[in-house]
Amino acid sequence: MEQEVLVVGANGRIGRASVQAFLDAGWKVRAFVRSGSADRVRGGVTIFEGDAFDAQAVAASAEGVDVIVNALNPPYDRWADEVPRITASILHAAKTSGATVILPGSVYNYGEGMPRSLREDTPHAPTTRKGVMREEMEDAYRNAAADGVRTIVVRAGDYIEQKETGNWFDSQISNKVHKGVVTYPGPLDRVHSWAFLPDVARAMVELAQIRSTLDDFDTFGFAGFAVTGAELIAAMQSTVGRPLKVKTIPWPIIRMIGLFNPLMRELMEMRYLWDVPHGVDGSKLARALPDFRATELHVAISDALREQEAHSPARPVAVAP
């Protein structure tokens, strides 16, 4: 029997990757997007336009689906207002439709005192406003299990992806590779957690396919790549076939701008992620999906840089063959 998924926020980074992954796996796909943005959704998808804060509209679009992917992620400075409202809409849609929710998780929940290896049973001790909000959001889904709502959380580090979406990799680290420059946000000897977004989306699909075997509220860490800044840059240099000059993020300037700019202030709060070594343990996911194979780091970087070049002709990267 053909299965169907609703991707709420289908035009965002996680949404686009999820739509593609579910289509590739043979699922029917519905996309819920902001009014007026339907033209940005790829073909082969049933489109619903509306306001994600409108719980009734989201629920109507979810009628009859098997899975709902919450791919919405507002800008940092709007989290406090928007995340609880989005959560309420998704939970209402899941409860009325009986669909399982898939929620992308972050490492924010662990806080600045997090250990090097992050497991599903590692204590959550958020130390930032956004970490607390992520924890409150996950608690809402966890508590909803008592009302019959099933949720799968897939927790990963920062994304490497093939589109320019303003994430750390494409907006800061690799955006000047065509000029022979890489800008890294932290010390080069600290391990940082990365994940290739198409891989994360594939894992979501495969977990959706075995959802009946999982707990009502279940979490999975996605290992991705736990590499130092030096290792990431070495992989980028190998990809482009030439040395890259390394620059750093001007954090003191960002701190000053943050006095007047809410988004920069929220960004500054997350600086610790570049100073505290961390990686996600993917052992539980490997046990659940023993045949899953993630993309290798050099392939992920090559794909990302090629796509950036294709979509920005003024930024030729000249990826080595």
GIGI-V94361 format. One record per pair of residues at least 24 apart in sequence whose ideal C-beta (glycine too) atoms are under 6 Angstrom apart, sorted by the first residue. I is the first residue (numbers start at 0). GAP is how many residues later the second one is. D is the distance in Angstrom with one decimal. If there is no record, write none. Layout:
BEGIN
I,GAP,D
I,GAP,D
END
This chain:
BEGIN
1,26,5.7
2,24,5.2
2,63,4.8
3,24,4.1
3,61,4.7
3,62,5.7
4,24,5.7
4,62,4.4
5,24,4.5
5,55,5.9
5,56,4.9
5,59,4.6
5,62,4.9
6,24,5.4
6,62,4.6
6,64,5.5
7,24,4.4
7,62,5.7
7,64,5.9
8,62,3.9
8,63,3.7
9,31,5.8
10,26,5.5
10,29,4.9
11,59,5.5
12,152,4.2
13,57,4.1
13,90,5.3
14,56,3.6
16,180,4.8
16,181,5.5
16,184,3.9
17,51,4.8
17,53,5.6
17,183,5.0
20,180,3.7
20,181,5.1
20,184,4.9
21,183,5.6
24,180,4.7
31,29,5.0
51,34,5.6
51,37,5.8
52,32,4.7
54,34,4.4
54,37,4.2
57,31,4.5
57,35,4.5
58,33,5.5
58,34,4.3
58,37,4.8
61,31,4.1
61,35,4.3
61,37,5.9
62,34,5.8
64,32,6.0
64,34,5.0
65,33,5.9
66,32,5.6
66,33,5.2
66,141,4.8
67,25,6.0
67,26,5.7
67,31,4.7
67,33,5.1
68,33,4.8
69,33,5.2
75,187,6.0
75,190,3.5
76,185,3.9
76,186,4.7
76,189,5.3
78,54,5.3
82,50,5.6
82,54,5.7
86,50,5.3
86,53,5.2
90,53,5.2
93,55,4.7
94,54,5.5
99,50,4.3
99,111,4.8
100,50,4.5
101,50,5.0
101,102,5.1
102,48,5.9
102,50,4.9
103,50,5.9
104,48,4.3
104,50,3.5
105,28,5.8
106,50,5.8
107,26,4.8
108,25,5.3
108,26,5.1
111,160,4.6
113,164,5.5
115,161,5.3
116,164,5.1
117,160,6.0
117,162,5.1
118,162,4.5
119,99,5.0
119,101,5.9
119,164,5.6
127,141,4.8
141,75,4.7
144,71,4.0
144,72,4.5
149,66,5.1
150,66,5.1
151,55,5.3
151,66,5.4
152,66,4.2
153,49,6.0
153,50,5.6
153,66,5.4
153,68,5.7
154,66,5.1
155,39,3.8
155,44,5.3
155,66,4.1
155,68,5.7
156,36,2.6
156,37,5.3
156,38,5.5
156,67,5.8
156,123,5.9
157,36,5.5
158,36,5.9
158,38,4.4
159,34,5.6
159,36,5.2
159,140,5.2
159,144,5.3
160,36,3.9
161,141,5.6
161,142,5.5
161,145,3.7
163,144,5.9
176,140,5.4
177,137,4.5
177,138,5.5
177,139,5.2
179,64,5.9
179,65,5.8
180,64,5.0
180,66,5.9
181,51,5.5
181,62,4.5
181,64,5.7
182,64,4.7
183,45,4.7
184,64,4.4
184,89,4.5
185,88,2.7
185,89,5.7
187,41,3.8
187,42,4.3
188,39,5.6
189,87,5.0
190,35,5.2
190,37,5.5
190,86,4.2
190,88,5.6
192,33,5.5
192,85,5.6
192,86,4.9
192,87,5.2
193,30,5.2
193,31,4.4
194,27,5.3
194,29,3.2
195,99,4.8
195,104,4.0
198,95,4.8
198,96,5.4
205,83,5.0
219,64,5.6
219,65,4.5
220,59,4.3
220,60,5.3
220,61,5.4
221,60,5.8
222,57,5.5
222,59,2.9
224,72,4.9
225,53,2.7
234,62,5.3
234,63,5.2
234,66,5.3
235,65,5.7
238,62,5.0
238,63,4.9
238,80,5.8
240,79,3.2
END
